[in-house]
Structures are given as structure tokens and as C-alpha cells.
Amino acid sequence: MTASEHESAPGPVQVRGTVLTVRRVDAYQAITIVAPGIAARFKPGQFVAVAVGGPDTSMLLRRAFSIHDVRPDHGGTVEFVFAVVGRGTRWLAERRARDVLDLTGPLGRPFPVPRDPVSCLLVGGGYGSAPLFALAGRLRERRCSVDFLLGAASGDRVFGALTARRTGRSATITTVDGSLGVRGIVTDMLGQVIHEARTDVIYACGPMPMLRQVTALARRYDIPVQVAVEESMACGIGVCMTCVLPVVGSDGITRMVRSCVDGPVFRGERVRWDDVGTIPFDAFGAPGWEPRTRRSQQPGGGGGDGSDGRDGQPGHPGHPAQPGHSGQPGHSGQPGHSGQPGQLGQYRQASAARRQNHGA
């Protein structure tokens, strides 16, 4: 199959790829595999599902890893980064050059990119920052400015700090133990970086608690945020329902969506972070669930707008559908939104004016 045929072929592919390199990157491992079909289809934010253990293994489930980088070498290579945490990743770390791996990809929904040049802040936690560097390259192709905010427990667990400093307009590093950059966690510095970088859009990938806090802070500044969630995946193709989480749709209805096919990238404000790991009582298909129109007709139904007071539910104005698009009016009653005086309100007004000037 030629390169052009690879480009035009739809959907993921399953390949047996030859291992090119296995290298240690501080606390992590990085594997590069020759996989032209996957490399040709890849978009930043997508992942691969890798079979582990060999042909006679009892480890039946594939392991999912975000794609860190693709290159044209050897017809097309794919690199992913991981931490050794169990039998499967330990087996992967023991692979050597010229070994063969079975992998499927690229899987999942990629990061959407702005239509126009805007200021983008990329926030990563641990090796969750791995998929952000391919995204940064794509954003620079769109003439967007790129700032990095990376953090981890210690310096050896901050993935890509040198690359971020070399390629980003700015790079802020935080570590819990203070061994690299500023002592603390990424959200400690998020507000300051937003102001200094005049951020229009935030992209984030890392542990779920970090994504929740980044989303909350982004909402205060009325900045759209796209998050790549880290949910355990067993199949990677939407069959097993292991990776579901509650997400509010554009119709205001919460559904249990599959991170592997409906994500892993979601609009941060649409994820019901408080309910991750559960099936909310008002989620579509939950026991006793009824359409909002039927509930609103019942006594005490709370009116016809279906609002239950949760962020992103009906009764609140909509949020920007794509990063870099013009912001929606402030969310009344939310902290730091339109109508609030002070520095935060001034920042939001300036940010909205910049987005308008960009023609979004």
C-alpha cells in the first residue's frame, strides 16, 4: 500500500510492527515501532492498543497508550510512552529492537484544533503530557502560539520538560517535591500562566483529579478546555464498556459514553467529574430515568427547563463547541463569570476581545 493509499484509507488498522527502539526516559519507557498504516492515519490525541505477553500469554487484554510521536522514517513509525506498573508494561519494557508487536490504531477521537491563530496552553501531568507534543506541532502549523504547563510528583516524572522549554513560547514546570521548577502542582500556577500567556484555549492530559481542577479553573476564566481523559481501557474499540464516564450532551442529557471511541478527548465542562466512576441517577438509561419533558410535567418537576443545578445542564448557556471559537456569554451565578468585578472579569473581557479580533 502506498503512502497516499494509507492517507485515504479510513479507520484504524491492526498491524504487526517491528520494534525500532526501546529507551528509558527518566522514570518512563518509550517504544518506537515501525507501523506505516497507523502513522499515516494518526491525529494528535489518538492512541494505540497493544497486545502484551506474546502468543501463549494469559494476559488477554490489550494495553492502551497515547501516541507521543509519529515520524516518516522506515515508511512511518509510532512512539508511545508508558510507566512500568504491572506484568503487561513490564513485558513491554523488556522488548528489544527487531521484536514484533501486535497493535491496533490509531484509536479514539483526536484533539480539535482552532480555525484561527490563538494562544494555546497545554497542561500535562506526569507522562500524560506525551500526546501534547504532537498537538503542539499541529497547533504551530495553524500559527497558534503554544505555552506549556507541566507537572509531576518529582523531576524525573515530568515528561518532556526539555522539549517544552525548547519548542514552547513559554514552559512552566511544577513538582510536588520541588526538585524541578516550582514547588507545587500545575493548578497552583494555572491562573498566573493564563494571565501571562493571555490564554484563549486550554488542552490538558493527565490524571483525572488534575483534569477536574483544570476544567474548574478554565470555567472561571471562561476559557474553553479540551481534556484527554485517563480511563482504564480493556478493549479500546468500544465493546467492553470498561471505560465509560458520564458526559452531558449538547441536548443537556447525561449519557455514559465510552472513552475509547467517544473520547478520549472531551470538552472539559461536559464531563460530570463528581460522578466519574458511577452511573448518575439522571443518566440516560439509568433505572427510573425519564425524558426531561415527562419529568417537567410532574408535580415538583422544577419547571420546563430541566435544570438540576449541575454545571453544563439545561438552564445554563451553552459553551464554545470548538477551541478558538468566540466565547459564549458568561454563565450567570458562576464564580468569576460575567458581572463579577475585579481582575478576573477584566481578563475575561480582554480574552473575548482577542477572540473576536481573531475572527473566531
C-alpha positions in Angstrom: 0.0 0.0 0.0 1.4 3.4 -1.0 1.6 6.4 1.4 -1.3 8.1 -0.5 -3.4 5.0 -0.1 -2.6 4.9 3.6 -3.8 8.5 3.9 -7.1 7.8 2.1 -7.9 4.6 3.9 -10.4 5.1 6.7 -10.4 3.9 10.3 -7.8 2.2 12.4 -5.7 -0.8 11.4 -4.3 -3.8 13.1 -0.6 -4.4 12.3 2.4 -6.4 13.4 5.1 -3.8 13.8 8.8 -4.3 14.3 10.3 -2.6 17.3 12.8 0.0 16.3 14.0 1.3 19.7 13.2 0.8 23.4 14.6 3.6 25.6 14.3 4.8 29.1 13.2 8.4 29.6 13.8 9.3 33.2 11.1 7.3 35.1 9.4 6.1 31.9 9.9 3.9 28.9 9.4 4.8 25.3 9.0 2.3 22.4 9.2 3.2 18.7 7.6 0.8 16.3 7.5 0.6 12.5 3.8 1.0 11.7 3.2 2.9 8.5 -0.6 2.4 8.4 -1.0 3.8 11.9 1.4 6.7 11.3 -0.4 7.8 8.2 -3.8 7.9 9.9 -2.7 9.5 13.2 -4.0 12.7 14.6 -2.8 14.2 17.9 -4.8 12.8 20.9 -5.3 9.3 19.5 -3.9 6.1 21.0 -2.8 2.6 20.2 -3.9 -0.7 21.8 -1.0 -3.1 22.2 -1.1 -6.9 22.7 1.2 -8.0 25.5 2.7 -11.2 26.7 3.3 -13.0 23.4 1.3 -15.7 21.7 0.9 -18.0 24.7 0.2 -15.4 27.4 -2.7 -15.4 29.8 -2.8 -11.6 29.5 -5.7 -11.4 27.1 -6.4 -7.7 27.2 -4.5 -5.1 25.2 -2.9 -2.1 26.8 -3.8 1.4 25.6 -1.2 4.1 25.2 -1.4 7.6 23.9 0.7 8.2 20.8 3.6 10.5 21.6 5.1 10.9 18.1 5.0 9.7 14.5 7.8 10.1 12.0 8.2 9.2 8.3 11.3 7.0 9.0 11.1 3.4 7.7 7.8 4.3 6.0 6.2 5.5 9.2 7.0 5.0 12.9 4.9 5.4 16.0 6.2 6.1 19.5 4.4 5.7 22.8 5.4 6.3 26.4 4.5 4.3 29.5 5.3 3.6 33.1 6.1 0.1 34.3 3.2 -0.7 36.7 2.3 -4.3 36.2 3.0 -7.5 34.2 1.9 -6.1 30.9 4.0 -3.0 30.9 7.0 -4.9 32.4 6.8 -7.3 29.5 6.8 -4.3 27.1 9.8 -2.7 28.8 11.7 -6.0 28.2 11.2 -5.8 24.4 14.3 -5.3 22.2 14.9 -3.9 18.7 13.6 -6.2 15.9 11.0 -7.8 18.2 7.5 -7.7 16.7 4.4 -6.3 18.5 0.7 -6.6 17.6 -1.0 -3.2 17.8 -4.2 -1.5 16.7 -4.6 2.1 15.9 -4.9 5.0 15.7 -8.0 4.8 18.0 -10.2 7.4 19.6 -11.2 11.0 18.9 -8.4 13.4 18.5 -7.9 16.9 19.8 -9.9 19.5 17.8 -7.7 22.4 16.7 -8.7 26.1 16.3 -9.7 27.5 12.9 -7.6 30.7 13.5 -4.3 31.5 15.3 -4.9 31.8 19.0 -3.0 31.5 22.3 -3.0 27.8 23.4 -1.9 26.5 26.8 -1.0 22.8 27.0 -1.3 21.3 30.5 0.2 17.9 31.3 0.6 15.7 34.4 3.3 13.0 34.5 3.6 11.1 31.2 0.1 12.4 30.4 2.0 15.2 28.7 3.2 12.7 26.0 0.3 13.3 23.5 0.6 17.1 23.9 3.8 17.5 21.8 2.3 16.2 18.6 -0.6 18.5 19.3 1.8 21.4 19.8 3.3 20.8 16.3 -0.2 20.7 14.8 -1.1 24.0 16.5 2.1 25.7 15.3 1.2 24.7 11.8 -2.0 26.7 12.4 0.2 29.6 13.5 -1.0 29.3 17.1 1.2 30.3 20.0 1.9 27.4 22.4 2.7 27.6 26.1 3.3 24.6 28.3 2.5 23.9 31.9 3.8 20.5 33.0 4.0 18.9 36.5 4.5 15.7 38.4 5.5 14.4 41.8 9.2 14.7 41.1 11.5 16.0 38.4 12.1 12.5 36.8 8.4 12.1 36.3 7.9 15.3 34.4 7.8 14.0 30.8 9.1 16.3 28.1 10.3 19.3 30.2 13.3 19.9 27.9 11.2 19.7 24.7 8.6 22.0 26.2 11.3 24.6 27.0 12.9 24.3 23.6 9.7 24.4 21.5 7.2 26.4 23.5 6.8 30.1 23.7 7.0 29.5 27.5 7.3 26.5 29.7 6.3 26.3 33.4 7.3 23.2 35.3 6.0 22.2 38.8 6.9 19.3 41.0 5.4 18.3 44.4 8.9 17.8 45.9 10.4 21.0 44.4 13.1 19.0 42.6 12.3 20.7 39.2 10.7 24.1 38.6 8.2 25.5 41.1 7.2 23.5 44.1 3.5 22.6 43.9 1.1 21.2 41.4 0.1 22.5 38.0 -3.1 24.1 39.1 -1.2 26.2 41.6 0.4 28.0 38.6 -2.5 27.8 36.2 -4.1 31.2 36.9 -0.7 33.0 36.7 0.2 31.3 33.4 -3.3 32.1 31.9 -2.7 35.8 32.6 0.9 35.9 31.5 0.2 33.9 28.3 -3.1 35.6 27.6 -4.6 32.1 27.0 -7.5 31.6 24.7 -7.7 27.8 24.7 -6.5 25.1 27.1 -5.7 21.5 26.3 -5.0 19.1 29.1 -4.0 15.5 29.6 -3.1 13.7 32.9 -4.6 12.2 36.0 -8.4 12.6 36.4 -8.1 14.8 39.5 -5.8 17.2 37.7 -8.2 17.4 34.7 -11.1 18.1 37.0 -9.3 21.0 38.7 -8.0 22.4 35.3 -11.6 22.4 34.0 -12.9 24.2 37.1 -10.3 26.9 36.7 -10.8 27.2 33.0 -14.6 27.7 33.6 -13.8 30.6 36.0 -11.9 32.4 33.2 -14.5 31.4 30.5 -11.8 29.6 28.6 -12.7 26.5 26.5 -10.8 23.4 27.6 -10.3 20.1 25.9 -9.2 17.2 28.1 -7.9 13.8 27.2 -9.1 11.5 30.0 -7.1 8.7 31.5 -9.6 5.9 31.9 -8.8 2.2 32.1 -9.5 0.5 28.8 -9.8 -3.2 28.2 -10.7 -3.4 24.5 -10.0 0.0 23.1 -12.8 -0.4 20.4 -16.0 0.3 22.4 -17.1 -3.2 23.0 -16.4 -3.9 26.7 -17.8 -0.7 28.3 -15.0 -0.7 30.8 -14.0 3.0 30.2 -17.4 4.7 30.4 -17.9 8.0 32.2 -20.9 10.4 32.4 -20.8 13.3 29.9 -23.5 15.9 29.2 -24.5 16.1 25.6 -25.5 19.2 23.6 -29.1 18.3 24.3 -28.5 18.5 28.1 -28.9 14.8 28.6 -26.2 12.9 30.5 -25.0 9.7 28.8 -22.5 7.1 29.8 -20.0 7.4 26.9 -17.1 5.2 26.1 -13.7 7.0 26.4 -12.1 4.8 23.8 -14.5 5.7 20.9 -16.4 8.8 22.0 -13.1 10.2 23.5 -10.5 10.1 24.9 -10.8 13.9 24.2 -13.9 15.7 25.6 -14.9 19.2 26.3 -13.9 19.5 30.0 -17.1 21.3 31.1 -19.2 18.5 29.7 -17.7 15.8 31.9 -19.5 15.3 35.2 -16.4 15.0 37.3 -18.2 14.5 40.6 -19.9 11.4 39.1 -17.0 9.7 37.4 -16.9 6.1 38.4 -20.7 6.0 39.0 -23.9 5.9 36.9 -25.8 9.1 37.9 -29.5 8.6 38.6 -30.4 11.1 35.8 -28.1 9.5 33.2 -29.8 8.2 30.0 -30.9 4.6 30.6 -30.4 4.6 34.4 -33.1 2.9 36.5 -36.1 5.2 36.7 -34.7 7.6 34.0 -37.4 9.6 32.2 -37.2 12.2 29.5 -37.0 15.8 30.8 -40.3 16.7 29.2 -42.0 14.0 31.2 -40.3 15.0 34.4 -41.2 18.6 33.9 -44.9 17.7 33.6 -44.9 16.0 37.1 -45.6 18.0 40.3 -42.4 19.4 41.6 -40.7 18.8 38.3 -38.7 22.0 38.6 -40.2 23.8 35.6 -39.7 23.2 31.9 -36.0 23.8 31.5 -34.9 20.5 33.1 -32.2 22.2 35.1 -31.0 20.3 38.1 -28.3 22.8 39.2 -25.4 20.9 37.7 -22.8 22.6 35.6 -23.5 22.2 32.0 -27.1 21.1 32.4 -30.0 22.8 30.7 -30.7 26.2 32.3 -27.1 27.3 31.7 -26.0 29.0 28.4 -24.0 26.7 26.1 -20.3 26.6 25.9 -18.0 27.0 22.8 -18.2 24.0 20.6 -14.6 24.3 19.3 -11.4 25.7 20.8 -10.7 29.2 19.5 -14.3 30.0 18.6 -15.8 33.1 20.1 -16.9 32.7 23.7 -20.4 32.4 24.8 -21.9 34.9 27.3 -20.9 34.5 30.9 -22.6 31.8 33.0 -24.8 33.7 35.4 -24.4 32.7 39.0 -21.0 31.0 38.4 -17.9 32.4 40.3 -15.7 34.6 38.1 -18.1 34.9 35.2 -19.7 38.0 33.6 -20.9 40.5 36.1 -18.2 39.9 38.6 -15.9 42.8 39.2 -12.1 42.8 39.5 -9.1 41.3 37.8 -10.9 38.1 36.6 -13.7 39.9 34.9 -11.2 42.3 33.2 -9.2 39.3 31.9 -12.3 37.6 30.5 -13.4 40.8 28.7 -9.9 41.2 27.2 -9.8 37.5 26.2 -13.2 37.8 24.5 -12.0 40.8 22.6 -8.9 38.9 21.4 -11.0 36.0 20.2 -13.2 38.4 18.3 -10.2 40.0 16.7 -9.0 36.6 15.6 -12.2 36.3 13.6 -13.3 33.2 15.5 
